[in-house]
Amino acid sequence: MDPMLVILIFGAGAVVVLLVIGIVITSRSERSLVEERLGRYLEEEQVKGKKVERATPVADWLNRRVERSTWGGGIARELARADLKLKPGEYLIITILSGVGSAFVFWYFMGRGNPFPIPIFPIIGFIVGLYLPRMYVRRQQNQRLVHFNEQLADMLNLMVNGLRAGYSTMQAMEAVSREMPSPISDEFRRVVQEMQLGISMEQALANLLRRIPSGDLDLVITAINVQREVGGNLAEILDTISYTIRERVRIKGEIRVLTSQVLYSGRFLAMMPLIIIGVLWVVNRPYMMQFFAEPKIIGYIALTIAAILVLTGYWVMTRIANIDV
């Protein structure tokens, strides 16, 4: 390959990487959308020492355009559920850069000498790259939801103790926002701040449920709303719900232990073909190069079918081990 072409390729790759890193660092230094709207209601220790950087005019223009679109609100909700300090426009830029970078990687390793009439491998790489940021957001959402559900029983115990000590429902939520760890403290702090702005408790709790789509949380919010309408002993109701949630968490833990072997077996079996390919590539490279011998299309089809079968098997084993409680 021409040395100048190699320099240009690596230079373009470095520019893409630096752009992604710069966007991520800049986004983390800025406050979230909720903090911008409710910043004057934050406690002193929360805002102390925080540095707020002004975005560039281009970033501001892109963010305004994306937020005004029909799908910009959906992106903002997904980012809020994952607690990522990104704006929809910044997320869109990262997604496009990820697609371009992945397309370049697929072209560099598999696209040169392409036997197909169209650049199929860069197209596949671009599609895969577009889904990578979405997969990361979904992973962050799932992890945050798991942590929230694990803290929910302790949160209910704290609220029950506060209600029995004479606190109002809002005061009990304020105690949760002060005493509990993240993420549950962050979410209830937002609920309290929204109520201080004049939003009703029902609407603030509905906003919380949109950010945290948890079945257990839905049960708690329903109990609070019903108690506010018809009356009753909220402390006793929440105490009963807390016991139910604790038992469900215990059963989920037992199921996780029993199904861990299936999950790890599926991961090991999915990685086994890649390990074998790597070993053969080092030990007997001419044997592996038969996949790329003429006609190359046969080797590409064989590798594609093998990858689809491996991913399908891993998905089936994951679904078997996924038991709802």
HUUR-V247554 format. One record per residue. N is the residue number from 1. PHI is phi in whole degrees, 0 to 359 (999 if undefined). PSI is psi in whole degrees, 0 to 359 (* if undefined). OMEGA is omega as a letter, one per 20 degrees, with the letter a starting at -180 (999 if undefined). Layout:
BEGIN
N PHI PSI OMEGA
N PHI PSI OMEGA
END
This chain:
BEGIN
1 999 146 r
2 299 128 r
3 302 324 r
4 297 322 r
5 294 321 r
6 297 317 r
7 297 317 r
8 296 320 a
9 295 311 a
10 293 326 r
11 296 317 r
12 296 319 r
13 297 320 r
14 295 321 r
15 297 317 r
16 298 315 a
17 298 316 a
18 295 323 r
19 297 316 r
20 297 315 a
21 297 318 a
22 296 320 r
23 294 317 a
24 296 315 a
25 296 317 r
26 296 319 a
27 293 325 r
28 289 336 a
29 279 344 a
30 269 156 r
31 281 155 r
32 290 167 a
33 296 321 r
34 294 319 r
35 293 328 r
36 293 321 a
37 282 329 a
38 245 18 a
39 300 324 a
40 287 351 r
41 259 359 r
42 286 155 r
43 287 160 a
44 298 321 a
45 290 342 r
46 281 323 a
47 264 349 a
48 293 130 r
49 84 358 r
50 279 137 r
51 251 123 a
52 254 121 a
53 258 143 r
54 280 138 r
55 283 161 r
56 285 158 r
57 302 324 r
58 295 316 r
59 296 319 r
60 298 317 a
61 297 316 a
62 294 319 r
63 297 319 r
64 295 319 a
65 295 317 a
66 290 318 a
67 293 334 r
68 278 346 a
69 284 168 a
70 290 328 a
71 265 355 r
72 293 323 r
73 296 323 r
74 296 319 r
75 297 318 r
76 298 320 r
77 294 319 r
78 296 319 r
79 293 323 r
80 294 321 r
81 296 326 r
82 274 354 a
83 58 42 r
84 262 129 a
85 278 62 r
86 233 148 r
87 266 158 a
88 305 321 r
89 295 320 r
90 294 320 r
91 296 321 r
92 296 319 r
93 297 315 r
94 298 321 r
95 296 316 r
96 294 316 r
97 297 323 r
98 296 319 r
99 295 316 r
100 295 316 r
101 296 319 r
102 293 322 r
103 298 320 r
104 296 318 r
105 297 316 r
106 296 321 r
107 293 319 a
108 293 320 a
109 266 335 a
110 227 343 a
111 274 339 a
112 288 135 a
113 71 32 a
114 295 125 a
115 281 349 a
116 276 153 a
117 290 343 r
118 240 155 r
119 287 75 a
120 290 323 a
121 290 316 r
122 299 326 r
123 294 316 r
124 298 317 r
125 298 321 r
126 295 318 r
127 295 317 r
128 298 318 r
129 296 326 r
130 295 329 a
131 274 344 a
132 298 310 r
133 299 323 r
134 295 319 r
135 297 321 r
136 294 318 r
137 297 316 r
138 297 321 r
139 296 317 r
140 296 321 r
141 297 315 a
142 295 318 r
143 296 318 r
144 293 322 r
145 294 320 r
146 297 314 r
147 297 321 r
148 296 314 a
149 295 326 r
150 292 331 a
151 269 353 a
152 294 320 a
153 295 317 r
154 295 323 r
155 298 319 r
156 294 321 r
157 299 319 r
158 295 318 r
159 295 319 r
160 298 315 r
161 297 321 r
162 294 317 r
163 295 321 r
164 290 337 r
165 275 358 r
166 106 5 r
167 288 153 r
168 280 172 a
169 298 318 r
170 293 320 r
171 295 323 r
172 295 323 r
173 293 322 r
174 298 321 r
175 296 321 r
176 297 317 a
177 294 335 r
178 270 322 a
179 264 330 a
180 275 155 r
181 281 173 r
182 286 148 j
183 267 351 a
184 292 327 r
185 293 321 r
186 297 317 a
187 292 318 r
188 286 336 r
189 294 321 r
190 295 320 r
191 299 314 a
192 297 318 a
193 295 321 r
194 296 320 r
195 293 326 r
196 293 335 r
197 279 355 r
198 109 359 r
199 284 141 a
200 293 158 a
201 296 322 r
202 299 316 a
203 291 320 r
204 297 319 r
205 290 326 r
206 295 321 r
207 297 321 r
208 298 318 a
209 293 328 r
210 293 324 r
211 284 325 a
212 237 89 a
213 283 74 a
214 249 134 r
215 294 321 r
216 295 319 r
217 295 322 r
218 300 320 r
219 297 318 r
220 295 314 a
221 296 320 r
222 299 318 r
223 297 318 r
224 295 316 a
225 294 319 r
226 295 319 r
227 297 324 a
228 291 333 a
229 272 317 a
230 249 351 a
231 86 181 a
232 127 175 a
233 272 98 a
234 294 325 a
235 298 317 r
236 293 321 r
237 297 312 a
238 293 328 r
239 296 318 r
240 295 317 r
241 296 321 r
242 300 317 r
243 297 318 r
244 298 317 a
245 293 320 r
246 298 318 r
247 295 321 r
248 294 319 r
249 297 321 r
250 296 317 r
251 294 320 r
252 299 321 r
253 297 319 r
254 295 319 r
255 295 322 r
256 298 321 r
257 294 318 a
258 289 330 a
259 262 359 a
260 296 326 r
261 297 319 r
262 295 318 a
263 296 312 a
264 290 328 r
265 295 319 r
266 297 319 r
267 294 319 a
268 294 316 r
269 294 326 r
270 291 327 r
271 278 341 a
272 302 314 r
273 300 321 r
274 294 321 r
275 296 316 r
276 296 318 r
277 298 317 r
278 297 319 r
279 294 314 r
280 295 327 r
281 296 326 r
282 277 317 a
283 279 314 a
284 222 75 a
285 295 321 r
286 302 327 r
287 295 318 r
288 289 331 a
289 290 350 r
290 297 334 r
291 293 336 a
292 251 12 r
293 281 163 r
294 289 137 i
295 281 130 a
296 295 335 a
297 298 329 a
298 294 315 r
299 295 320 r
300 296 319 r
301 295 319 r
302 297 316 r
303 295 321 r
304 296 315 r
305 297 318 r
306 298 317 r
307 296 319 r
308 296 318 r
309 294 319 r
310 296 314 r
311 295 322 r
312 295 316 r
313 298 319 r
314 295 320 r
315 296 319 r
316 296 316 r
317 294 325 r
318 293 320 r
319 293 325 r
320 295 320 a
321 279 350 a
322 271 99 a
323 249 123 r
324 278 140 r
325 245 * 999
END
